[in-house]
């Protein structure tokens, strides 16, 4: 089947060919970005970073070559009865137990995209959002509140 487009005839490429080209473009783009990033490293540490980047590139290529779903949903099983408890059913830890648990707490804060729709040209976490406080300032305050004495 041929399509007419601006006086040119073209044969639509197959889905498999498109995916192959897209994956190859992704790998080439990654390698280009890693090379650019490598140039920003101090000369005395570049070899170490080069080895780490090569390992990452191999893992990324393996990811690109995988066929099929990344999750085999048939292997996902329901949790056993009673595995999920309501907050009210949890035992109240002692003050020392709570301190010990909170000392292991890790907070990961995802603020969405890059902020380009807001005109942001740098990290979105440094945009003032309220009373000259940035997203980062607010996140730090939230963590500080959770760190009770």
Secondary structure, DSSP 8 states (H G I E B T S, - for coil): -EEEETTEEEE---HHHHHHHHHHHHHHHHHHHHHHHHTTS-GGGHHHHHHHHHHHHHHHHHHHH--S-SS-GGG-----TT-S--GGGS----HHHHHHHHTT--------S-SGGGT--S-GGGSEEETTEEHHHHHHHHHHHH---
